[in-house]
Amino acid sequence: MISLSMLKTTTAAAVLSLAATQIASAETLRLLTWGGYAPEEVIELFEKETGHTVEVTKSNNEEMIAKLRATRGGGFDLAQPSQDRIAGPQAEFGIYKPIDLSKIDDSLFISSMLEATKGNTTVDGEVYGVPHVWGTSGLVLDTEAAASVKDYVDLCSDDVKGKVSYRLKRPTLIGFAYSMGLDPFAAYGDEAAYKEIMEKVEAKLIECKGNVKAYWGGGDELMNLIRSGEVVASMAWDTGGWKLNGEMPNVTFVAPESGSLGWIDTFVLPAKGKADDAAYAWINFVMRPEIAAKITNVAGNFTASKGGDAGVSEELKAKYQKSYPAADVDNIKWYPPVPAGLEVIEGGVLDRVKAAN
């Protein structure tokens, strides 16, 4: 017969053993991501539920690729580049490792977006990315002061001279190309044709330099320029326009006539990541509808979570619907994977535009 004291001792030992096992299996997830994708509330809930801890490094596409190239895929356990930045860098530099799809709960994802992203991030038969957050870039305007701006090239018009801002990054090159009647994505498979398109865009951006108040580097920088009235027309992400609209009713996101540029930020595993279990746990956790809604309400962008829009604020839904009638949704230009070598062409264009007088 087991005494009460023996039972207590055995139970306590079992609890301690379980706790020790959990501590031993707990990992630190080093997450390389965008601002807003890992809110403190979500991190706290994840750490409490799983025992894992999360260290966040905020970045952007160019910096993510540069960091992972410099370390050959080391330093982080989970990263979030856009889907067009996976196949090319993987084929060229080998900075990611394949996703084990058996560890992903695919029932949490919008199936069409999951399948499209898997297809766009497949290299040599292996899938390297699954979708997380999606959105668009287009025009953020003071609709009264910049009423004449309907497309990217209109940022070069005399009506907004000296009051324009955009980034010296590849989305600007792509957007200007489309608004000039060119099709850069169709030329992805022909390096000579792509270079010819970029040369035309380069000439246009150099011609347009007199209109630019500043080339913005971060979202906060741009929003402050618009708040001050120094900038009335810009190329930027949809969420920036919607956020400013809450403060300044005349400012909002507008889909360009040539089409907004659509992107999907993903989850990828860096080649030398050490906390795969924590990485998969994070992916499945943040794709739960109730968690995904928390991320959308902070980041402003919707996710690939099935049902994740249910908990999103009605105000954000209304702004999205106003900016995107059905015809403008159908006109979104979704980024395909970037072939190796094209970013070298783009980098040269951007350097020359920056250096031009």
C-alpha positions, -999 to +999 in steps of 0.1 A: +000+000+000+013+034-010+014+060+018+001+095+013+036+109+018+050+085-008+023+095-033+031+132-027+068+125-032+061+106-064+038+133-078+063+160-070+090+141-087+068+136-118+061+173-119+097+182-116+106+157-143+080+171-167+093+207-160+128+196-166+118+180-199+100+211-210+130+233-200+154+210-219+132+211-250+126+249-249+145+268-275+153+305-282+138+314-316+159+341-333+134+357-356+144+380-385+112+398-395+094+430-404+081+456-380+047+447-366+048+409-375+057+399-340+038+421-315+047+419-279+013+405-269+017+376-294+053+369-282+041+367-246+013+343-254+036+321-274+063+320-248+037+312-221+022+284-241+053+267-255+082+276-231+102+288-261+116+324-260+117+348-290+144+373-300+132+396-327+154+414-352+135+438-375+147+441-411+136+444-447+141+422-478+175+436-488+189+435-453+176+399-447+193+386-478+225+405-470+226+392-434+219+356-445+244+357-473+271+371-450+266+341-426+257+316-452+223+311-436+235+315-400+225+337-371+187+332-373+162+304-370+133+318-389+132+347-414+104+364-434+115+376-469+090+382-496+082+352-518+100+366-548+133+367-527+135+330-520+141+309-552+168+331-567+189+336-535+185+299-527+197+288-561+226+313-560+237+313-524+221+283-506+210+304-476+178+285-467+169+249-459+137+231-471+105+234-452+093+201-436+056+204-447+046+176-423+053+200-394+031+227-409-006+227-401-019+234-436-055+236-424-046+270-409-038+286-443-058+300-471-052+270-494-048+290-527-022+313-511-004+284-496-002+265-528+008+295-548+036+303-524+048+267-523+050+268-561+069+301-562+094+290-536+102+256-549+139+249-559+150+215-572+117+199-560+120+212-524+096+239-509+114+267-491+086+290-480+051+293-468+030+325-467+023+347-438+015+384-444+004+399-477-003+434-490+004+459-517+023+490-526+009+519-546+002+556-540-003+574-507-017+608-515-031+640-501-061+636-524-067+674-525-032+687-529-022+658-554-056+653-571-038+650-605-017+620-594-033+588-608-003+566-615+034+563-606+047+585-635+024+613-623+048+617-594+070+635-619+044+661-629+048+698-622+017+698-600+036+681-572+071+694-579+093+692-548+066+674-527+071+638-538+088+609-520+095+572-528+122+547-520+152+540-541+144+502-541+132+477-567+095+483-561+099+518-574+116+505-605+088+479-611+060+504-605+074+531-628+080+505-655+043+494-655+031+530-654+053+537-685+035+510-704+062+484-699+059+448-685+090+441-663+077+407-650+072+394-686+109+402-692+121+382-662+133+354-684+152+376-708+180+395-692+187+417-722+150+428-724+149+434-687+180+456-689+164+476-717+133+482-696+154+493-666+174+517-687+142+535-697+131+536-660+165+549-650+162+578-674+127+586-661+138+585-625+167+608-632+144+632-650+121+631-620+147+639-593+137+676-591+103+665-579+116+645-550+116+661-516+133+630-501+139+593-508+123+577-478+140+547-461+115+538-433+078+541-429+080+565-400+102+588-420+076+590-448+046+595-426+063+624-408+070+640-442+033+637-451+021+648-417+042+680-420+029+687-455+063+686-470+052+656-491+018+653-507+024+624-531+043+592-525+048+556-535+043+535-504+025+505-488-012+504-483-010+503-445+009+536-443-019+553-462-046+537-441-029+547-409-025+583-420-061+584-431-071+580-394-052+612-387-056+632-419-089+625-438-075+638-471-046+614-471-052+577-481-039+548-501-048+549-538-044+520-563-025+533-593-042+530-627-014+506-639-020+484-609-007+481-574+022+458-567+013+427-546+036+410-522+035+380-498+060+378-469+068+343-460+083+320-434+117+305-444+142+285-424+178+298-427+203+271-437+221+271-403+192+277-380+194+258-347+158+260-334+136+243-360+111+230-334+105+266-321+103+279-357+076+254-366+058+261-333+058+298-341+045+293-376+016+272-365+009+295-335+007+328-354-014+313-382-043+305-358-071+329-367-073+346-334-035+352-333-034+362-369-060+389-363-039+404-335-010+407-360-032+423-386-045+448-361-009+459-353+008+455-387-022+467-407-018+440-433-039+409-437-024+374-434-028+340-452-046+326-421-079+310-430-105+330-411-079+354-398-099+384-410-128+376-386-111+394-357-098+424-376-112+458-368-141+470-388-123+503-394-094+486-412-118+464-433-136+496-444-104+513-455-093+482-474-127+480-493-126+517-501-091+515-516-097+483-534-129+480-555-130+446-573-115+460-605-084+472-586-079+439-568-080+421-602-053+446-615-028+438-587+006+428-602+019+400-579+057+397-576+070+365-592+103+349-581+133+371-590+157+352-613+193+353-603+212+382-618+184+407-621+190+424-588+225+432-600+210+451-629+185+469-606+213+477-581+233+495-608+202+515-619+195+526-583+231+536-577+231+557-608+198+574-600+211+582-566+243+597-579+228+617-607+225+655-604 
